């Protein structure tokens, strides 16, 4: 059974997975924070903050799930786990 991660851990790990050679991804080039920010419709510093532990507004969770190619259920679980850990 997998331990629930915080949202920051989940997003950081997912971005690294998307960046690996041979990983299934929608983009041909390495995915960085700027590309994710553009895809989510937020600033670079906002994405960086999410990966550093700042909590996004819940309305962004579906957008985050799609951009990071993670199931919405996993993003929601990590989001709530992060909020409870405070």
MISE-369319 format. One record per atom (N, C-alpha, C): residue number from 0; residue in one letter; chain; x, y, z. Coordinates in steps of 0.1 Angstrom, whole numbers, plus 5000, padded with zeros to 4 digits. Example, Ala and Ser with C-alpha at 12.3 -4.5 7.8 and 13.67 -1.06 7.14 Angstrom:
REM MISE-369319
ATOM     n   res   chain      u      v      w
ATOM     0     A       A   5132   4943   5078
ATOM     0     A       A   5123   4955   5078
ATOM     0     A       A   5132   4967   5078
ATOM     1     S       A   5128   4978   5071
ATOM     1     S       A   5137   4989   5071
ATOM     1     S       A   5129   5000   5079
REM end
This chain:
REM MISE-369319
ATOM     n   res   chain      u      v      w
ATOM     0     X       A   5008   4988   5000
ATOM     0     X       A   5000   5000   5000
ATOM     0     X       A   5009   5012   5000
ATOM     1     X       A   5006   5022   4991
ATOM     1     X       A   5014   5034   4990
ATOM     1     X       A   5010   5044   5000
ATOM     2     X       A   5020   5050   5006
ATOM     2     X       A   5018   5061   5016
ATOM     2     X       A   5014   5074   5008
ATOM     3     X       A   5004   5081   5014
ATOM     3     X       A   4999   5093   5007
ATOM     3     X       A   5010   5103   5008
ATOM     4     X       A   5012   5110   4996
ATOM     4     X       A   5022   5120   4995
ATOM     4     X       A   5016   5134   4997
ATOM     5     X       A   5024   5144   5000
ATOM     5     X       A   5019   5157   5000
ATOM     5     X       A   5018   5161   4985
ATOM     6     X       A   5010   5172   4983
ATOM     6     X       A   5009   5176   4969
ATOM     6     X       A   5022   5180   4963
ATOM     7     X       A   5030   5187   4971
ATOM     7     X       A   5044   5191   4966
ATOM     7     X       A   5052   5179   4962
ATOM     8     X       A   5052   5168   4970
ATOM     8     X       A   5060   5156   4967
ATOM     8     X       A   5054   5150   4954
ATOM     9     X       A   5041   5149   4953
ATOM     9     X       A   5035   5143   4941
ATOM     9     X       A   5038   5151   4928
ATOM    10     X       A   5037   5164   4929
ATOM    10     X       A   5040   5172   4917
ATOM    10     X       A   5054   5172   4913
ATOM    11     X       A   5063   5173   4923
ATOM    11     X       A   5077   5173   4920
ATOM    11     X       A   5081   5159   4913
ATOM    12     X       A   5076   5148   4919
ATOM    12     X       A   5079   5135   4914
ATOM    12     X       A   5073   5133   4900
ATOM    13     X       A   5061   5138   4898
ATOM    13     X       A   5055   5136   4885
ATOM    13     X       A   5062   5144   4874
ATOM    14     X       A   5067   5156   4877
ATOM    14     X       A   5074   5164   4867
ATOM    14     X       A   5087   5157   4864
ATOM    15     X       A   5094   5151   4874
ATOM    15     X       A   5106   5143   4871
ATOM    15     X       A   5103   5131   4862
ATOM    16     X       A   5092   5124   4864
ATOM    16     X       A   5088   5113   4856
ATOM    16     X       A   5086   5118   4841
ATOM    17     X       A   5079   5129   4839
ATOM    17     X       A   5077   5134   4826
ATOM    17     X       A   5089   5138   4819
ATOM    18     X       A   5100   5141   4827
ATOM    18     X       A   5112   5146   4821
ATOM    18     X       A   5122   5134   4817
ATOM    19     X       A   5118   5122   4821
ATOM    19     X       A   5127   5111   4818
ATOM    19     X       A   5127   5107   4804
ATOM    20     X       A   5138   5104   4798
ATOM    20     X       A   5138   5099   4784
ATOM    20     X       A   5130   5086   4783
ATOM    21     X       A   5122   5085   4773
ATOM    21     X       A   5113   5074   4770
ATOM    21     X       A   5100   5074   4778
ATOM    22     X       A   5098   5083   4787
ATOM    22     X       A   5086   5084   4794
ATOM    22     X       A   5074   5088   4785
ATOM    23     X       A   5063   5082   4787
ATOM    23     X       A   5051   5086   4779
ATOM    23     X       A   5048   5100   4783
ATOM    24     X       A   5048   5109   4773
ATOM    24     X       A   5044   5123   4775
ATOM    24     X       A   5039   5129   4762
ATOM    25     X       A   5032   5140   4764
ATOM    25     X       A   5026   5146   4752
ATOM    25     X       A   5036   5156   4745
ATOM    26     X       A   5046   5160   4752
ATOM    26     X       A   5056   5169   4746
ATOM    26     X       A   5068   5161   4742
ATOM    27     X       A   5075   5165   4731
ATOM    27     X       A   5087   5159   4727
ATOM    27     X       A   5099   5163   4735
ATOM    28     X       A   5099   5176   4740
ATOM    28     X       A   5110   5181   4748
ATOM    28     X       A   5108   5179   4763
ATOM    29     X       A   5119   5181   4770
ATOM    29     X       A   5118   5180   4785
ATOM    29     X       A   5108   5190   4791
ATOM    30     X       A   5100   5185   4800
ATOM    30     X       A   5090   5194   4806
ATOM    30     X       A   5096   5201   4818
ATOM    31     X       A   5095   5214   4817
ATOM    31     X       A   5100   5222   4828
ATOM    31     X       A   5089   5230   4835
ATOM    32     X       A   5092   5238   4845
ATOM    32     X       A   5082   5245   4852
ATOM    32     X       A   5075   5256   4843
ATOM    33     X       A   5083   5262   4834
ATOM    33     X       A   5077   5272   4826
ATOM    33     X       A   5066   5266   4816
ATOM    34     X       A   5069   5254   4811
ATOM    34     X       A   5059   5248   4802
ATOM    34     X       A   5047   5244   4810
ATOM    35     X       A   5049   5239   4823
ATOM    35     X       A   5038   5235   4831
ATOM    35     X       A   5029   5247   4835
ATOM    36     X       A   5036   5258   4838
ATOM    36     X       A   5029   5270   4842
ATOM    36     X       A   5020   5275   4830
ATOM    37     X       A   5026   5275   4818
ATOM    37     X       A   5018   5279   4806
ATOM    37     X       A   5006   5270   4805
ATOM    38     X       A   5008   5257   4806
ATOM    38     X       A   4997   5247   4804
ATOM    38     X       A   4986   5249   4815
ATOM    39     X       A   4990   5253   4827
ATOM    39     X       A   4981   5255   4838
ATOM    39     X       A   4975   5269   4838
ATOM    40     X       A   4980   5278   4830
ATOM    40     X       A   4975   5291   4830
ATOM    40     X       A   4979   5299   4842
ATOM    41     X       A   4990   5296   4848
ATOM    41     X       A   4995   5304   4859
ATOM    41     X       A   5010   5308   4857
ATOM    42     X       A   5015   5315   4866
ATOM    42     X       A   5029   5320   4865
ATOM    42     X       A   5039   5309   4869
ATOM    43     X       A   5051   5311   4865
ATOM    43     X       A   5062   5302   4868
ATOM    43     X       A   5064   5301   4884
ATOM    44     X       A   5063   5313   4890
ATOM    44     X       A   5064   5313   4905
ATOM    44     X       A   5053   5306   4912
ATOM    45     X       A   5041   5305   4906
ATOM    45     X       A   5030   5298   4912
ATOM    45     X       A   5033   5283   4911
ATOM    46     X       A   5037   5278   4900
ATOM    46     X       A   5041   5264   4899
ATOM    46     X       A   5052   5260   4908
ATOM    47     X       A   5062   5269   4909
ATOM    47     X       A   5073   5266   4918
ATOM    47     X       A   5068   5266   4932
ATOM    48     X       A   5059   5275   4936
ATOM    48     X       A   5054   5275   4949
ATOM    48     X       A   5046   5262   4952
ATOM    49     X       A   5038   5257   4943
ATOM    49     X       A   5031   5245   4945
ATOM    49     X       A   5041   5233   4947
ATOM    50     X       A   5052   5233   4940
ATOM    50     X       A   5061   5222   4942
ATOM    50     X       A   5069   5224   4954
ATOM    51     X       A   5070   5236   4959
ATOM    51     X       A   5077   5239   4972
ATOM    51     X       A   5068   5238   4984
ATOM    52     X       A   5055   5235   4982
ATOM    52     X       A   5047   5232   4993
ATOM    52     X       A   5035   5242   4995
ATOM    53     X       A   5035   5253   4988
ATOM    53     X       A   5023   5262   4989
ATOM    53     X       A   5011   5255   4983
ATOM    54     X       A   4999   5257   4989
ATOM    54     X       A   4987   5250   4985
ATOM    54     X       A   4980   5258   4974
ATOM    55     X       A   4976   5252   4963
ATOM    55     X       A   4969   5259   4952
ATOM    55     X       A   4954   5260   4957
ATOM    56     X       A   4947   5268   4950
ATOM    56     X       A   4932   5268   4952
ATOM    56     X       A   4927   5255   4946
ATOM    57     X       A   4917   5250   4953
ATOM    57     X       A   4911   5237   4948
ATOM    57     X       A   4906   5237   4934
ATOM    58     X       A   4902   5249   4929
ATOM    58     X       A   4897   5249   4915
ATOM    58     X       A   4908   5246   4905
ATOM    59     X       A   4921   5247   4909
ATOM    59     X       A   4932   5243   4900
ATOM    59     X       A   4935   5228   4900
ATOM    60     X       A   4929   5220   4908
ATOM    60     X       A   4933   5206   4909
ATOM    60     X       A   4930   5199   4896
ATOM    61     X       A   4919   5200   4889
ATOM    61     X       A   4918   5193   4876
ATOM    61     X       A   4928   5198   4866
ATOM    62     X       A   4931   5211   4866
ATOM    62     X       A   4941   5216   4857
ATOM    62     X       A   4955   5210   4860
ATOM    63     X       A   4958   5209   4873
ATOM    63     X       A   4971   5203   4877
ATOM    63     X       A   4972   5189   4873
ATOM    64     X       A   4961   5181   4875
ATOM    64     X       A   4961   5167   4872
ATOM    64     X       A   4963   5165   4857
ATOM    65     X       A   4957   5173   4849
ATOM    65     X       A   4959   5172   4834
ATOM    65     X       A   4973   5176   4830
ATOM    66     X       A   4978   5187   4835
ATOM    66     X       A   4991   5192   4831
ATOM    66     X       A   5002   5182   4835
ATOM    67     X       A   5001   5176   4847
ATOM    67     X       A   5011   5167   4852
ATOM    67     X       A   5009   5153   4848
ATOM    68     X       A   4998   5150   4841
ATOM    68     X       A   4994   5137   4837
ATOM    68     X       A   4993   5127   4849
ATOM    69     X       A   4985   5132   4859
ATOM    69     X       A   4983   5124   4871
ATOM    69     X       A   4967   5123   4873
ATOM    70     X       A   4962   5112   4878
ATOM    70     X       A   4948   5111   4880
ATOM    70     X       A   4943   5122   4890
ATOM    71     X       A   4931   5127   4887
ATOM    71     X       A   4926   5137   4896
ATOM    71     X       A   4924   5132   4910
ATOM    72     X       A   4921   5119   4911
ATOM    72     X       A   4919   5113   4925
ATOM    72     X       A   4932   5114   4933
ATOM    73     X       A   4944   5111   4926
ATOM    73     X       A   4957   5112   4933
ATOM    73     X       A   4960   5126   4937
ATOM    74     X       A   4957   5136   4928
ATOM    74     X       A   4960   5150   4931
ATOM    74     X       A   4951   5154   4943
ATOM    75     X       A   4938   5151   4943
ATOM    75     X       A   4929   5154   4954
ATOM    75     X       A   4934   5148   4967
ATOM    76     X       A   4938   5136   4967
ATOM    76     X       A   4943   5129   4979
ATOM    76     X       A   4955   5136   4984
ATOM    77     X       A   4964   5139   4976
ATOM    77     X       A   4977   5146   4980
ATOM    77     X       A   4973   5160   4985
ATOM    78     X       A   4964   5167   4978
ATOM    78     X       A   4960   5180   4983
ATOM    78     X       A   4954   5180   4997
ATOM    79     X       A   4945   5171   5000
ATOM    79     X       A   4939   5170   5013
ATOM    79     X       A   4949   5165   5023
ATOM    80     X       A   4958   5156   5019
ATOM    80     X       A   4969   5152   5029
ATOM    80     X       A   4978   5164   5032
ATOM    81     X       A   4981   5172   5023
ATOM    81     X       A   4989   5184   5025
ATOM    81     X       A   4983   5193   5035
ATOM    82     X       A   4970   5195   5033
ATOM    82     X       A   4962   5204   5042
ATOM    82     X       A   4961   5199   5056
ATOM    83     X       A   4960   5186   5057
ATOM    83     X       A   4959   5180   5071
ATOM    83     X       A   4973   5180   5078
ATOM    84     X       A   4984   5180   5070
ATOM    84     X       A   4997   5179   5076
ATOM    84     X       A   5001   5193   5082
ATOM    85     X       A   4994   5203   5079
ATOM    85     X       A   4998   5216   5084
ATOM    85     X       A   4995   5218   5099
REM end
